[in-house]
Amino acid sequence: MLIPLVIIEHCSFFLEPTMQTTFRMDGLTGPDRPVKPWMKFAPTIITIGIIAAFAVHGRIAQPPHYNDFADHSAVFGLPHAGDVLSNIGFALVAISGWLALRPHRDSDRLRAGWPGYRLFLIGLLLTAFGSAFFHLAPGNDRLTWDMLPIALAGAGLLIGVRGDTQPEAKTNIEAIALALYAAASVAWWVTTDRHGAGDLRPYLLLQVLPLILIPLWQSIHRAPRADRIAFATAMVLYVLAKVTEVLDHQIANTLQFVSGHTLKHLIATAATSAIVWGVTRRFAGGGRRTAGVRTISE
């Protein structure tokens, strides 16, 4: 189940022509110099290394009390209102991102990344509904509807940035392949969990890889500084969101008015907003950036 990610990344080195850069230099990303050949193999090596580490580690199970959330608030009879209603932000970001980006899907600045960003936005919208449904009555029987959209969003984000930094990649095919992998990773957990040995490793791979491959791709292919800042901000916020998730009860006991998991949703919404802003800003003010072309005037 982990092999498709390696195949997508590894094969690209033999199918793609040698490139020195993907985006034009904006004067802030460093001198005009070729990419060191060995660096182009780093994403594949790291991906294989992570997969090997997961394999050696063995099964990663869901924490036994994962579904015991601290939020017991109620609004107009709605149980776990904080954890449920805090998902609205995901839907708002997804809809606004779709309305802002879809008209530019054929633009040189978005065409290669659109299959991924489209999957990311669809996954984000489905996360709003799937997570709300799960938190109404938390339990493993509903957790699938929370995990699947998140996996799709993670897969979409990987392909979106890959298309941005390597516009000759076959992102339509890769988006389909990773979407299938995302679904399979959740199906793997469901199947193993029903047999009393739930294994989250394939699912967690889609949580870990974006944090590593996105900044690596952007560095190797000289992504514009604004893109790197936007995605770095999103990743820092995502890590912070995971921290508040782990400290769910402690935060609830300390702050009283909000739980850690509710904060996780709000911070994760901010992270997705940073991503959408980072992509949509390309079209603000009629910017001239063109994927795969370096403008000498800069």
Stockholm file with secondary structure:
# STOCKHOLM 1.0

chainA/1-298         MLIPLVIIEHCSFFLEPTMQTTFRMDGLTGPDRPVKPWMKFAPTIITIGIIAAFAVHGRIAQPPHYNDFADHSAVFGLPHAGDVLSNIGFALVAISGWLALRPHRDSDRLRAGWPGYRLFLIGLLLTAFGSAFFHLAPGNDRLTWDMLPIALAGAGLLIGVRGDTQPEAKTNIEAIALALYAAASVAWWVTTDRHGAGDLRPYLLLQVLPLILIPLWQSIHRAPRADRIAFATAMVLYVLAKVTEVLDHQIANTLQFVSGHTLKHLIATAATSAIVWGVTRRFAGGGRRTAGVRTISE
#=GR chainA/1-298 SS CCHHHHHHHHHHHHHSCCCSCSSCCCSSSCCSCCCCGGGGGHHHHHHHHHHHHHHHHCCCCCCTTTTCCSCCCEETTEETHHHHHTTHHHHHHHHHHHHHHGGGTTSTTTTTTHHHHHHHHHHHHHHHHHHHHHHHSCSHHHHHHHHHHHHHHHHHHHHHHHHHHCTTSCHHHHHHHHHHHHHHHHHHHHHHHHTTCCCCHHHHHHHHHHHHHHHHHHHHTTCCHHHHHHHHHHHHHHHHHHHHHHTHHHHHHHHSSSCHHHHHHHHHHHHHHHHHHHHHGGGGGGCCCCTTCCCTTC
#=GC SS_cons         CCHHHHHHHHHHHHHSCCCSCSSCCCSSSCCSCCCCGGGGGHHHHHHHHHHHHHHHHCCCCCCTTTTCCSCCCEETTEETHHHHHTTHHHHHHHHHHHHHHGGGTTSTTTTTTHHHHHHHHHHHHHHHHHHHHHHHSCSHHHHHHHHHHHHHHHHHHHHHHHHHHCTTSCHHHHHHHHHHHHHHHHHHHHHHHHTTCCCCHHHHHHHHHHHHHHHHHHHHTTCCHHHHHHHHHHHHHHHHHHHHHHTHHHHHHHHSSSCHHHHHHHHHHHHHHHHHHHHHGGGGGGCCCCTTCCCTTC
//
